[in-house]
Amino acid sequence: MAAGEFTRPALTGAVFAVRELRFWLTDYRRTWRGSIYSSLLNPLLFLGAMGLGLGSLINARGDTAIGGVSYLTFLAPGLLAATAMTTAVGESTYPVLASVKWVKTYQAATASPLRPADIFHGHMLFVALRLTMNCAIFLAVSAILGAVQSPPWGALASLPVAVLTGITFNAVIEAWAITRARDTSFAVIFRFGMIPLFLFSGTFFPITQLPAWLRPIAYLTPLWHGVALCRSLSLGTATLGGALIHVGYLAGLAAIGVAAGNRTYRRRLYV
Amino acid sequence: MIRARGLVKRFGQFTAVDGIDFELYRGEAFGFLGPNGAGKSSTMRMIGCVSPPSGGELSILGLDPVADGPVIRARLGVVPQEDTLDLELTVRENLLVYGRYFGLSREVIRERTAHLLDFVQLSDRAEDQVEPLSGGMKRRLTIARSLINEPEILLLDEPTTGLDPQARHAVWDRLFRLKQQGVTLILTTHYMDEAEQLCDRLVVMDRGKIAAEGSPPELIERYSTPEVLELRFEPDRHQVAADKLASVPAKRREVLADRILLYVTDGDATLAAVRALGLEPLTSLVRRSTLEDVFLRLTGRRLED
């Protein structure tokens, strides 16, 4: 009867992942308006207060430490990568536990042909779309506030890098979040993981300003790689070697996250 | 359609399903009857290909549930024990989202949604959000959703647990119609009336094992007597009465905490014999044997405790 809709060889992971993505898109139709407001407000507040406000003090003291540009221009690409991180962490924590524990939409999907890995990848596709949306809005706001140098090619090139930074966080955190029985550890991740990264990964000041013993730690964080590459692309100082290292680091970590998530999703959903 | 041999499911040290055998044929309604923790849901999850067996053999539609999970699941409908509806979406959107998991086109889903909602009597709620629906309505929606892919086998894990009597009857009525339409039903339940109403054949499960198998009348005939006399005495006379009743002829007697059951052929005649002994029960009831009696006989315990 129903098997007519399926031809066996076509049962590929990509097709299944897109089915799960479409579920998330249907769900998102209910909340997209609210999410757009916060996507707009967030860059306005940060770039306004830090970039323009605090920036006016910093610019008055000279711009050599930040590469000879205004503080706003320095800050915007770093904040772009950091925004990708916060978006990704938000989408990878509570929505995952809601799907597996509170509303059980994941369990609903497991009764269909979808496999745990398809469900995981489908959600990742959705998060990738949300990241693209948020980062594009962020760039548009930066451009309006005058934080983007012309021509804007560098800034545009930083968009996929920011999205990749978000995907890396998404893969790793989501692989871990699905193993949680309760949401208590999410607050710990926000407070002791995300906020320190946000503050000390070069978003607001170059990490050369950190004490020498702290710098190696900063170099190891994925956010620093995202910030460094977004910034060098935006300011036109990127080198091919540097870009490859940053992209390689982020993509490698994302691959580890996906591999781990394939296992943890299976463990949680196939009991 | 489904065949299990020595099927085992372990969770760490705990063995939930302990080597069961069963076979299921097209078009029948097959039940797993047993108390909570008997291993019914674990068995259902293995059949639903979302729980790899720890041992034994399991074949579903001639396929292997571990290797061919997606192909098998495309042909199954699942009504899980706990509703997994998306509460923030509407009734219609729930069917849309679910139908897409099966790769159905929007037109096919729209067409099937119309007749499925009609079937479960929810057509007038199609555009409403799911959250405020009653428990019975949510169950019926879950049943409608499980049918979106026109499954050959429908798995129902405790389909009416937690519903009020009226809602239960509404669900039973729909399931009965599905059975008439030739859908193979597999259900778990700890309600003996549900098993008697819906199942052509069932297995009684207890502590991970199958205690007996047959149709409800067969099981009753094999493990019980046609009638049961239930007697209730004042608590302080309960034990004395139980001792005295030993002289009343009965095939079997069960002394429960609150009642004494005598398994006999003629309940009224036995009640007369009890009264002839000078014992006057507080209440007495002559009834037909049920699957509850079968379960009590097989396991020494009651079903719904």
Interface residues (C-beta under 8 A of the other chain):
Chain A: M1 A2 A3 E5 F6 R8 L11 V15 F16 R19 E20 R22 F23 T26 D27 R30 V103 K104 T105 Q107 A108 A109 T110 A111 S112 P113 L114 R115 L269 Y270 V271
Chain B: F11 R45 G48 V50 S51 P52 G69 P70 V71 R73 A74 R75 L76 V78 P80 E82 D83 T84 L85 D86 L87 E88 L89 E93 L96 V97 Y98 R100 Y101 F102 G103 L104 V108 S146 N149 E150 P151 E152
